[in-house]
Amino acid sequence: MNPNTLVPEYIHRIAPYQPGKPISDVARELGMHEADIIKLASNENPLGPSPKAVAAIERAIADLALYPDGGGFALKEVIVRRFGVAMDQVILGNGSNDILELVARTFLCPGTSAVYSQHAFAVYPLATTAVGATGIEVPARDYGNDLDALLAAVRADTRVVFLANPNNPTGTFVDGDAIKDFARRVPENVLVVMDEAYMEYLSPEHAYDSAPWLAEFPNLIISRTLSKAYGLAGLRVGFGLASKDIVALMNRVRQPFNVNHLAMVAAAAALEDTEFIERGRRVNAEGLAYLSAAFAQRGIAYIPPFGNFITFRINNAKAVFESLLRQGVIVRPIAGYGLPDWLRVSVGTAAQNTRFIASLDQALA
Ligand SMILES: *Cc1c(COP(=O)(O)O)cnc(C)c1O
């Protein structure tokens, strides 16, 4: 029996997601202590989780024998208050990856297409290919979303445009006004998925609130995550905001208990912890300033960053990545994103950032 002959041909075309290397892998492979290794590879929060989320989990542990609330009422209530949408405009996800996949599984199939940028988040092509739809990759402009080109790439069979702002892995940003104008110009029978994973890190001058646009554009889907600024990547929780009709369709495909109980109580608490988000933004801004200056001083090119990471160009990126690993610093190679001469480093604590730069100097020496 050859299982390869049993799957649709598009399953063979999927390039599996390459996650950041876990600390435990590096410790095992290089014989190091986990405590001596820092991971700046997955844009995780160096401050850890919101303490309010941790306290909420401690209170909820006694309920673990029960199924979670499949409707996610308590968490949705917090989201509704925060974003000014109705309960039936919210869908919860096992990470925002789940939201992106639900979009694909609900709206895409063989014979349809999805549009996204070159150097965009790997999950867009993955989710598209996994349901047999065609991915249309549009050349980037200055490593980021080229809105005019994305619009021009929309075809008659296009159902979805995926758009991350800020973008990962390149960290580029497009002004909120331009994004809104884009939403206005996309044909109304094409969904626009605005992936706002790094929204909380935008400075007040760049920050924008897209939730009110839902009233204007019924084809909009906003995706948010608790994995980055809220520090809950290990729990897997995110959510989508859209029209009630879109949410109802996605709910048909959603697993009944797709978000676990601890993730929901932690997310509800974290969303209320504005102080934690403020501190995270401040620490991140300081880290970005430090790292940008350090790259500039060394003549290392980098893409102006808007998230909680910086993408920089380096000769022999693979060798530098491996040298950093041997020094206990995990960063992210992004050759798989069409950027073989670049590495991506997540902003850490001040001490982690300093250690990364010292290790980079060592790697380049
Ligand atoms: C990190 C990230 C996400 C978040 O994924 P989760 O499944 O919520 O952890 C989504 N989109 C982009 C662009 C990201 O970088």
The ligand as a Tripos MOL2 file, in Angstrom:
@<TRIPOS>MOLECULE
LIG
   15    15     1     0     0
SMALL
NO_CHARGES

@<TRIPOS>ATOM
      1 C1          2.3730   35.1530   14.5380 C.3       1 LIG1
      2 C2          1.4200   35.4420   13.4780 C.ar      1 LIG1
      3 C3          0.1040   35.0360   13.5850 C.ar      1 LIG1
      4 C4         -0.3690   34.3990   14.8450 C.3       1 LIG1
      5 O1         -0.5430   33.0480   14.7760 O.3       1 LIG1
      6 P1         -1.2630   32.3370   16.0010 P.3       1 LIG1
      7 O2         -1.8210   31.1270   15.3650 O.co2     1 LIG1
      8 O3         -2.3190   33.2470   16.5180 O.co2     1 LIG1
      9 O4         -0.2160   32.0490   17.0120 O.co2     1 LIG1
     10 C5         -0.7820   35.3390   12.5680 C.ar      1 LIG1
     11 N1         -0.3870   36.0430   11.5050 N.ar      1 LIG1
     12 C6          0.8690   36.4810   11.3870 C.ar      1 LIG1
     13 C7          1.2350   37.3220   10.2290 C.3       1 LIG1
     14 C8          1.8070   36.1850   12.3600 C.ar      1 LIG1
     15 O5          3.0570   36.6050   12.2320 O.3       1 LIG1
@<TRIPOS>BOND
     1     1     2 1
     2     2     3 ar
     3     2    14 ar
     4     3     4 1
     5     3    10 ar
     6     4     5 1
     7     5     6 1
     8     6     7 2
     9     6     8 1
    10     6     9 1
    11    10    11 ar
    12    11    12 ar
    13    12    13 1
    14    12    14 ar
    15    14    15 1
@<TRIPOS>SUBSTRUCTURE
     1 LIG1         1 GROUP 0 **** ****
